Amino acid sequence: MTLFLRAARTAFLSYFIMMTTVFAQDAQPADIAAALSEDPAQESDGSENEPADLFARDTFRLRTVICPFKGQVDYKPGEISCSLLEVPENREKSRSRMIELSITKLHARQPDDWDTEEKGEWKKREDPIIYLTGGPGAKAQGYVSRFKDHGIRDARDLYILEQRGIGWSADFCQDYSLFDPAAANAPDWETYQQAGLEAMEACFAKAKAARVDLSGYSTVENARDVHALRRALGFEQWNVWGISYGSILGQAYLKEDPEGVRAAVIDAIVPLQQDITFFHIARHYDRVLTMLEDACKEDSACARDFPDLVERYKNAIKKVAANPIELDALDEELFPSGKAYFFHDLIGGAPFSLFYEQKNYPSLPAFISALTRMVEEENYDALRIATAGGGGDGFDISQGMYNAISCNDGWAPGIRKSFEEDGLDHPVLSMIFGDPSLADEQAKICKRYGADARPAEEYLPVETNIRTLLVEGAMDPITPPPLAKLILPGFSNGTYVEFAYAGHGPTRSVKCAGEFLTKFYDDPEGELDLSCPQSMERPEFSGPLFATNGLTNLAVMFTEDKKSIAFPAIWIGLAAVIFVFGAIVYTLSPVARIINRSGAMPTGGARIIAWITALAGAASIGGIAAGAAMAAQENALLLLTGLPGWTKLAALAGLAAGPLGLLLLWLTVKARMRTPLPIGVSLGLILTGAAGVALAAWIAVWGFLPF
């Protein structure tokens, strides 16, 4: 399972850091042995010590604090506030230590476009929403950044509980990602997989040495925390909204505190029960790849541009599995040997991660095709930027908590069974997620550190009449619609809702979802407005990418020597200034002469060529810059494989500026030989011509050639 965790985590990391293994720095073999020799948690164990009231030690008091992400998330006072809630680490042990959980409140606000005359006075609803985060282990800051502009805040306060063991809620392995380079960058697939297990054990050993009771980190205890938070806030009832792991926690919470739930929405659903094998990741991946290819075939241009899309892609995965990628590394601290090794999980995991967000779908066939071509041609130069180091984008995971949940919730048998079945049915895609035997090794680590599976009866299917929406994105690669339909019978007052052509958690990412949720929570028993999910349409697929390593070449250059980037930057910057100035002058000068009724000195056509050169140069530089910005915004992984196809025209325009510039210089010299030209006219023509030649040379030197 540790291998799958690393693949899934790729979805939330910066575009060039892919699936590196993590290893806690502080825990050495001696530390592990010492930790195993004693079990601090056992001091408070024993059925005779279990409190009759599981909440007997909860204080239900909140301590106001400055938000830990202040300065990293942009907000004004009164928009977001934070607090801490003290809870027992393990409510089933009477002497368990106390920990604090971080709580964030996103206050409801009147929408900027609120029309008082049409809608009346805006009023905040008094029934708030508790958001149950995913992962498990996703830190709250990423959700705060996303939800501060979500439409759900147009009516209700939104509370986000950073679950125990995550971030500011007593994360017991904050240094998990400070991996040991020697363990993380193994030259062979087997050692690479083993490094994930070593990281897990090092984390658990460090936690146990710090007297952390790992058995307290389970979905059952998380559900009790949500219950405790409701009581601390003083709400008799509130609304529940959970996505991904939050759907598992949502089911557990409906069982834990049914009287406290007014209405619920669970999205990107995974069944709560242990006996369902929900880790058929390769099966799910094959499903969405097929759906994407079918949608592409329905688009004549896409079908023409990307024939045999999935077959070629699977062949690329097999090729890298047989011949791992070896590159000269840029960062020798991360890669002490000077070499970086990448495996087929990178080639498989990159598109997998992009299926999470439907905004990636228009360019996804082009990206898969370009990634496949990279492997077919064995042109891995662009991947060198992945060896430069970097950070996450806010949705990073507290991996220690993830592993503890996996242990205590008893995932290992289902993982093993699912991976084995996928290996038979989907042999190529199943290779991405690792060896099934890893689940057995993980289970042994769980047992060694007192995080054994809880009783299966605590994870029985939910049976409830609470009004609930069960929501899925049709193209979710990790928690697809069939999983939601498995639990639907237990929701007697539940409704299944599917967003076509949507990915993981459409209620958080589809623009109209805020209004959709608000209407539901306003009147849960009323008629459900399905206009939002029914508005989803097939993506308008983009064409083939402009295959260029230009941006990654510059990025590598910057990484190797930050000062060296000044040369190409000044080179293109000066040309851009000349082109923009020239385009303005050569466009307005004829107008000025008409107004002034003055003639122009003859230049033998140099002025018109200068105007064309300036326009071509400005369009080229502006087009390449715009293409890069659009790719980064739409799907940053595109930058590894190229730019939007239309930027090829911008590159062609830049190349054309070269011969145009030479022609302009020749015409200028001829004109001056016939008639002396004013110094300003001569200088402008010469600079424009030189800029055209310089731009064409820049495109050739830095790898933006369109052929």
Helices and strands as residue ranges (DSSP letters): H 2-9, G 10-12, H 29-36, G 40-44, G 47-49, E 62-65, E 80-88, E 98-106, H 116-119, E 129-132, H 140-147, G 151-154, E 158-162, H 181-184, H 189-209, G 214-216, H 219-233, E 238-243, H 245-256, G 258-260, E 261-267, H 281-297, H 300-305, H 309-322, E 325-328, E 339-342, H 344-354, G 358-363, H 364-377, G 381-387, H 399-408, H 412-425, H 427-430, G 431-433, H 437-448, G 456-459, E 468-473, H 481-487, G 488-490, E 494-499, H 506-509, H 513-522, G 533-535, H 550-560, G 562-565, H 566-596, H 606-634, H 638-641, H 647-674, H 679-701
